[in-house]
């Protein structure tokens, strides 16, 4: 079984932004879930989630979870956040 964990931002308070767009603050529970599944301890810092990051975990037939891959905005957009052209790859 595969489990995909995605960190997104918290919505802003309605008083601050009536449209409730996303803030810069991420949801930290996702890192605790990953740590609990991977090592049985939700307090360990196993996966350093990034805003808009995606992690793929896999559970084998014995019920053991492992990290398969992690994707961050920097990987997709490049460190400057402008993406890649075919010439730069």
Secondary structure, 3 states (H helix, E strand, C coil): CEEEEECCEEECCCCCCCCCCEEEEECCHHHHHHHHHHHCCCCCCCCCCCCCCEEEEEECCCCCEEEEEEECHHHHHCCCCCCCCHHHC
